[in-house]
Amino acid sequence: MTDTLISLISIVFGIIGSNISGYIFKTHTLGLIGNTISGVFGSIFFIKSLGQFGFGPKSIMQSGDLHFGLFILNLFISFTGGFITVILIHKLKTMMNHR
């Protein structure tokens, strides 16, 4: 598995997390396309900002083999990033509409 493939899988998990968030919190949903876009950006933002702690794609493949524990942590952070981003974007959208 390469660094690029790990990044793409992470983005897919962010999209899944954002769409599940929209399904669970029906009042916070941005629609299918909005949830998907926020999942992509949320996943990338969380992995780039928190990946410096050692679970980014390069760290996962540093030894040449897949470090499974770091890979699972990476997917969890991507999922969480997508999940949280939908809620934050909805709150930002609501704040902007009140002004």
Backbone as JSON, one array per atom type, in Angstrom:
{
  "sequence": "MTDTLISLISIVFGIIGSNISGYIFKTHTLGLIGNTISGVFGSIFFIKSLGQFGFGPKSIMQSGDLHFGLFILNLFISFTGGFITVILIHKLKTMMNHR",
  "N": [[0.85, -1.17, 0.0], [0.53, 2.22, -0.77], [1.52, 5.62, 0.13], [-0.19, 7.43, -1.09], [-2.49, 5.89, -1.63], [-3.29, 5.32, 0.97], [-3.96, 7.9, 1.79], [-6.15, 8.41, 0.08], [-7.96, 6.45, 0.94], [-8.36, 7.38, 3.52], [-9.68, 9.79, 2.99], [-12.05, 8.81, 1.9], [-13.12, 7.6, 4.18], [-13.57, 9.91, 5.68], [-15.6, 11.08, 4.14], [-17.59, 9.15, 4.49], [-17.98, 9.4, 7.26], [-18.97, 12.05, 7.4], [-21.37, 11.88, 5.98], [-22.77, 10.03, 7.54], [-22.99, 11.55, 9.85], [-24.69, 13.57, 8.9], [-26.92, 12.01, 8.49], [-27.55, 11.1, 11.06], [-27.85, 13.49, 12.59], [-30.29, 15.12, 11.6], [-31.08, 17.78, 11.48], [-28.74, 19.13, 11.09], [-27.76, 18.51, 8.62], [-26.22, 18.99, 5.42], [-27.08, 18.28, 3.01], [-26.55, 15.75, 0.49], [-24.4, 16.33, -1.29], [-23.21, 18.56, -0.04], [-22.52, 17.44, 2.46], [-20.69, 15.54, 1.58], [-18.64, 17.11, 0.45], [-17.84, 18.58, 2.72], [-16.93, 16.44, 4.22], [-14.67, 15.62, 2.8], [-12.96, 17.88, 3.04], [-12.88, 18.11, 5.84], [-11.71, 15.68, 6.62], [-9.18, 15.87, 5.38], [-8.19, 18.19, 6.64], [-8.14, 17.45, 9.4], [-6.38, 15.23, 9.36], [-4.05, 16.4, 8.32], [-3.5, 18.33, 10.28], [-3.45, 16.9, 12.74], [-1.94, 14.73, 12.07], [0.72, 15.16, 12.42], [1.48, 14.09, 14.77], [2.28, 11.53, 14.35], [0.77, 9.64, 12.88], [0.3, 9.98, 10.22], [0.11, 9.39, 6.61], [2.76, 8.96, 5.65], [4.13, 8.19, 7.95], [2.84, 5.82, 8.53], [3.7, 4.11, 6.53], [6.45, 4.15, 6.83], [8.41, 2.21, 7.53], [8.31, 0.61, 5.36], [6.56, -1.44, 5.46], [3.06, -1.95, 6.2], [1.91, -0.29, 8.98], [-0.32, -1.39, 11.03], [-1.8, -0.52, 13.32], [-1.39, 2.28, 13.39], [-2.58, 2.87, 10.98], [-5.3, 2.24, 11.43], [-5.84, 4.16, 13.4], [-5.47, 6.46, 11.87], [-7.63, 6.2, 10.06], [-9.75, 6.39, 11.86], [-9.45, 9.03, 12.83], [-9.87, 10.43, 10.44], [-12.54, 9.72, 9.9], [-13.77, 10.85, 12.17], [-13.09, 13.53, 11.73], [-14.58, 14.13, 9.39], [-17.14, 13.72, 10.43], [-17.38, 15.67, 12.48], [-16.96, 18.04, 11.07], [-19.24, 18.51, 9.48], [-21.13, 19.29, 11.4], [-19.88, 21.58, 12.45], [-19.74, 23.26, 10.17], [-22.46, 23.59, 9.65], [-23.22, 25.02, 11.95], [-21.71, 27.35, 11.55], [-22.88, 28.27, 9.19], [-25.48, 28.77, 10.15], [-24.94, 30.83, 11.99], [-24.05, 32.83, 10.24], [-26.35, 33.34, 8.78], [-27.98, 34.61, 10.6], [-27.12, 37.18, 10.79]],
  "CA": [[0.0, 0.0, 0.0], [1.35, 3.42, -0.87], [1.05, 6.79, 0.88], [-1.33, 8.01, -1.81], [-3.65, 5.03, -1.41], [-3.71, 5.53, 2.35], [-4.63, 9.2, 1.82], [-7.45, 8.29, -0.56], [-8.83, 5.68, 1.83], [-8.7, 8.28, 4.62], [-10.69, 10.73, 2.5], [-13.31, 8.07, 1.79], [-13.65, 7.47, 5.54], [-14.09, 11.23, 6.04], [-16.89, 11.22, 3.45], [-18.54, 8.27, 5.18], [-18.28, 10.03, 8.55], [-19.8, 13.24, 7.23], [-22.72, 11.48, 5.58], [-23.41, 9.43, 8.72], [-23.33, 12.68, 10.71], [-25.88, 14.19, 8.34], [-28.04, 11.09, 8.67], [-27.9, 11.05, 12.49], [-28.32, 14.82, 12.97], [-31.03, 15.57, 10.42], [-31.16, 19.24, 11.46], [-27.43, 19.66, 10.75], [-27.3, 18.02, 7.33], [-25.98, 19.96, 4.36], [-27.42, 17.58, 1.78], [-25.56, 14.74, 0.12], [-23.2, 16.95, -1.88], [-22.58, 19.38, 1.0], [-21.89, 16.54, 3.43], [-19.52, 14.92, 0.94], [-17.57, 18.12, 0.34], [-17.33, 18.85, 4.06], [-16.19, 15.25, 4.65], [-13.35, 15.66, 2.16], [-12.14, 18.92, 3.66], [-12.68, 17.78, 7.26], [-10.75, 14.59, 6.7], [-7.85, 16.39, 5.05], [-7.77, 19.14, 7.69], [-7.8, 16.75, 10.64], [-5.19, 14.41, 9.17], [-2.89, 17.28, 8.18], [-3.18, 19.01, 11.54], [-3.15, 15.94, 13.8], [-1.02, 13.71, 11.57], [2.08, 15.47, 12.87], [1.74, 13.29, 15.96], [2.86, 10.25, 13.98], [-0.09, 8.67, 12.22], [0.07, 10.39, 8.84], [0.4, 8.32, 5.65], [4.19, 8.65, 5.57], [4.5, 7.46, 9.16], [2.25, 4.48, 8.45], [4.49, 3.32, 5.59], [7.85, 4.52, 6.99], [9.29, 1.04, 7.55], [8.12, -0.16, 4.14], [5.39, -2.29, 5.69], [1.91, -1.26, 6.75], [1.77, -0.31, 10.44], [-1.78, -1.53, 11.09], [-2.34, 0.3, 14.4], [-1.4, 3.67, 12.95], [-3.54, 2.95, 9.89], [-6.63, 2.28, 12.04], [-5.95, 5.47, 14.04], [-5.64, 7.41, 10.78], [-9.0, 6.08, 9.57], [-10.64, 6.9, 12.91], [-9.34, 10.48, 12.83], [-10.53, 10.89, 9.22], [-13.97, 9.57, 10.12], [-14.16, 11.86, 13.14], [-12.99, 14.83, 11.08], [-15.75, 14.3, 8.54], [-18.32, 13.78, 11.29], [-17.41, 16.94, 13.2], [-16.98, 19.16, 10.13], [-20.63, 18.79, 9.08], [-21.76, 20.04, 12.49], [-19.27, 22.92, 12.53], [-20.14, 24.06, 9.01], [-23.86, 23.96, 9.84], [-23.26, 26.09, 12.95], [-21.2, 28.56, 10.9], [-23.93, 28.69, 8.26], [-26.55, 29.33, 10.95], [-24.47, 32.12, 12.52], [-23.98, 33.8, 9.15], [-27.71, 33.66, 8.37], [-28.6, 35.45, 11.61], [-26.59, 38.56, 10.71]],
  "C": [[0.9, 1.24, 0.0], [0.74, 4.55, -0.04], [-0.18, 7.39, 0.23], [-2.6, 7.2, -1.59], [-4.18, 5.2, 0.01], [-4.45, 6.86, 2.47], [-6.02, 9.12, 1.2], [-8.44, 7.5, 0.3], [-9.26, 6.55, 3.01], [-9.78, 9.27, 4.2], [-12.04, 10.05, 2.37], [-13.94, 7.88, 3.17], [-14.18, 8.79, 6.06], [-15.45, 11.48, 5.4], [-17.95, 10.36, 4.13], [-18.95, 8.88, 6.52], [-19.19, 11.23, 8.42], [-21.23, 12.87, 6.83], [-23.47, 10.76, 6.71], [-23.82, 10.53, 9.69], [-24.59, 13.38, 10.21], [-27.11, 13.32, 8.51], [-28.5, 11.07, 10.13], [-28.5, 12.37, 12.93], [-29.02, 15.44, 11.78], [-31.12, 17.1, 10.35], [-29.83, 19.88, 11.03], [-26.96, 19.26, 9.35], [-27.15, 19.15, 6.32], [-26.38, 19.39, 3.0], [-26.3, 16.62, 1.42], [-24.27, 15.36, -0.4], [-22.47, 17.79, -0.84], [-21.88, 18.54, 2.05], [-20.63, 15.92, 2.85], [-18.36, 15.89, 0.85], [-16.99, 18.43, 1.72], [-16.55, 17.65, 4.6], [-14.79, 15.22, 4.06], [-12.45, 16.67, 2.87], [-11.89, 18.65, 5.14], [-11.65, 16.69, 7.45], [-9.33, 15.09, 6.44], [-7.33, 17.3, 6.14], [-7.34, 18.41, 8.96], [-6.54, 15.91, 10.49], [-3.95, 15.28, 9.04], [-2.51, 17.93, 9.5], [-2.78, 18.03, 12.64], [-2.17, 14.86, 13.37], [0.43, 13.96, 11.95], [2.46, 14.69, 14.12], [2.19, 11.87, 15.63], [1.94, 9.24, 13.34], [-0.53, 9.16, 10.84], [0.45, 9.26, 7.89], [1.88, 7.97, 5.54], [4.67, 7.87, 6.78], [4.0, 6.03, 9.12], [3.12, 3.57, 7.59], [6.0, 3.54, 5.75], [8.79, 3.32, 6.95], [9.2, 0.21, 6.27], [6.96, -1.13, 4.24], [4.27, -1.44, 6.29], [1.9, -1.42, 8.27], [0.28, -0.25, 10.71], [-2.42, -0.65, 12.16], [-2.44, 1.77, 14.02], [-2.42, 3.88, 11.83], [-4.97, 3.05, 10.44], [-6.85, 3.63, 12.73], [-6.17, 6.56, 12.99], [-7.07, 7.38, 10.26], [-10.0, 6.62, 10.59], [-10.63, 8.43, 12.94], [-10.01, 11.06, 11.59], [-12.04, 10.82, 9.36], [-14.49, 10.64, 11.07], [-14.11, 13.26, 12.54], [-14.17, 15.11, 10.18], [-17.02, 14.47, 9.35], [-18.46, 15.16, 11.93], [-17.55, 18.13, 12.24], [-18.39, 19.51, 9.68], [-21.32, 19.64, 10.15], [-21.2, 21.45, 12.57], [-19.68, 23.81, 11.36], [-21.61, 24.48, 9.14], [-23.98, 25.09, 10.86], [-22.75, 27.4, 12.37], [-22.23, 29.13, 9.94], [-25.09, 29.35, 9.01], [-26.17, 30.69, 11.52], [-24.46, 33.19, 11.45], [-25.38, 34.22, 8.69], [-28.43, 34.57, 9.37], [-28.12, 36.88, 11.57], [-27.15, 39.3, 9.58]]
}
